[in-house]
Amino acid sequence: MQKKWVLASLFTAFSLAAAATLERDIDFLVRFAPPRDLPLPADFVTNNCLLAAAARASAPEAYPDSIYLDYVLPYSVIREERDDWRTSFKERFASVVAGCTNAYDAAVKLDRSIWDMIGVHYDTRRDKARQSPFHSMRIGMASCTGISIILIDACRALGIPARLVGCNWTTIPGNHSWVEVWSGGRWRVLASGEKEREDSIWFLDYAAMADSSRPDKRIYASRWSPSPEGTRFWLTWDHPQSVSDVPADDVTAKYAIKPRFAIVASPETLSRPEWNMAAEMLAEKHRDDANTTIIACSPANAAAALRNLKPRYAAFLMRQDEFGTQTLLDLKTMMRSLDDDQFDDAIWGIITGPDAKTAQRIASSRLPRQIGSMLATTGVDANVVTGEIATISDAFPKGEWWHKDSTGNISRFSVTGETASVFARFWQEIDPECIVTSSHATERNLEMPFSMGNIVAKDEKLFATPEVGDASRAVPIAESQREKVWAAPGNCLIANHIAPDDMLMTALSFGKVNQFTGYFKETWFGFVGWNCWKNFAKSGYSLAISHYAANQWLLKKLSSGEWKNEKEHDGLIYDRDATIFYGDPMQETCVGEEKRRARRHVAEKTPMFDGNNVDRDDCIRSDCHYPRFIIFPDSTRSHEVRNIPDGCRVFNADDFAIIEND
């Protein structure tokens, strides 16, 4: 009915030939109009189509009908208020692009001219993100989305195809919107309102880290008609955790940079079919999200090959008889020597096991992205995971422990005897996805808090004993069925390797641990261990990146002279070469605080990120004073983080940045 009504008005004023062309445009516009806009006034639809066709006829470049229909003809961009902007914008801005024969150059001229002409500038105090052009002009300010809508409409008024692009950031809180312009047969990026061209746009480094495996972390481009896949824009302007009714194309692949991933193994290791299979499994797992290269070289002598490749990630595949403490120290030193600065030059880890079968499992593992259950011998927040937790900690009175069941109910208990049996019980009953431990440890054992019991590695199995040093009453612990990660922020030597059945190897095989981080030397300072745990538990980072970030922060403090006294300086030096990460460094298993923080911001209606500016309260949170890390996927490019919040400072390195409190 809508189209017939519009056409009836049309045929009274125009020839059949002219009406035939306009009929297509009207049909397209009405057929894909949002239901809330219907019925559209006949004179509005007719006028919009006539003005769009006239603009196309005088546009700087020619383009196909498919581009015209979706990106010039529509009267709106997303869900902004509806304004009749075509006549006004054509009159205001035609002189700006006069003489342009390139659509992108014309759009750049618009972006450099129109903001002062209409008195609109970026400001977080705007009324809402998705303002219409006339709304923004009335109040003189707009968000990145509002700015983009104005520029898109200005382009369309002059016959230049343009669309909105946006995403939720992957590595920092918040989101951003920008503009793409069709020119030269392709979509080209324009940083609306910032007077930057394609080769100098600040947000491309962030966009390069988009995660195609997560719908809420992909990059979307708006359109008028439904995409062939039925994709919808992941809504960033109203609610960061929902999908809108705006049709869109997934353009993540255009922006995301595939990082380089080096898999290093000795020629002897690769000559063994079962170990070579582990290398191939790891490469195959990441073939779609990384440029993988298998390097046949002794890991400790791989510096030259790694300098040439410049990988963002590196995995050292080693048999258990190929390495020990000195190898770990050599790798730590080597991975800081691949370029001229003092920082770790890749996110890296060791894939190993007492046998090739264990290494294959770790290499091929696809652990769930969100950790759901936990067993801890140190204090943890009851909300750190959504599922079941059991905690035995020396932060509690001696012998006390608590349990949160799968419904969220928390019970507290006290035992007068050993607590090792409690640990063993929940190891079996919960079969947790994450183990977190502190207290004394060696390569052979893990003490319970207050030394009330002991976990011992023997004969490639784990045993619980009621007293430290008493193995006579050792009780076997059930073999794990569920794959795990293990963070040991405060255990001495637990990550060191001395035998095929030490704690490390037993955890990796018998315990089904796919990622393990901890100390391979005695601990006394604990900077990297505990900050790795904080990053993992509260920042939404993977365990590998949590360990990498803690090391980089330590190295930054050393390079900047940020220590209080000689004891702290000596502690930083010691911790620099005391911790290690085992597992696939690209595996992004997380505890999930980032998602909870997003829900908190939604509930409080507090913007996590608006336009260019990181929200200070989210960047440096009041309940945990440690920095936010921005880690770039391409280590061959120089990067710089800008537009940080007031009261914060940024440290820019070659492939990462740290944002801290002043």
Secondary structure, 3 states (H helix, E strand, C coil): CHHHHHHHHHHCCCCHHHHHHHHHHHHHHHHCCCHHHCCCCHHHHHHHHHHHHHHHHCCCCCCCHHHHHHHCCCCCCCCCCCCCCHHHHHHHHHHHHCCCCCHHHHHHHHHHHHHHHHCCEECCCCCCCCCCHHHHHHHCEECHHHHHHHHHHHHHHCCCCEEEEEEECCCCCCEEEEEEEEECCEEEEEECCCCECHHHCCCHHHHCCCCCCCHHHCEEEECCCCCCCCCEEEECCCCCCEEEEEEEEECHHHHCCCCEEEEEECHHHHHCHHHHHHHHHHHHHCCCCCEEEEEECCHHHCHHHHHHHCCCEEEEECCHHHCCHHHHHHHHHHCCCCCCCCCCCCEEEEECCCCHHHHHHHHHCCCCCECCCEEECCCCCCCCCCCCEEEECCCCCCCEEEEECCCCCEEEEECCCCCHHHHHHHHHHCCCCEEECCCCECCCEEECHHHCCEEEEECCEEEEECCCCCCCCCEECCCCCCCEEEECCCCCCCCCCCCCCCHHHHHHHCCCEEEEEEECCCCCCCHHHHHHHHHHHHCCCEHHHHHHHHHHHHHHHHHHCCCCCHHHHHHHHHHHCCEEEECCCCCCCECCHHHHHHHHHHHHCCCCEECCEECHHHHCCCCCCCCEEEECCCCCCCCCCCCCCCCEEEEECCCEEEEEEC
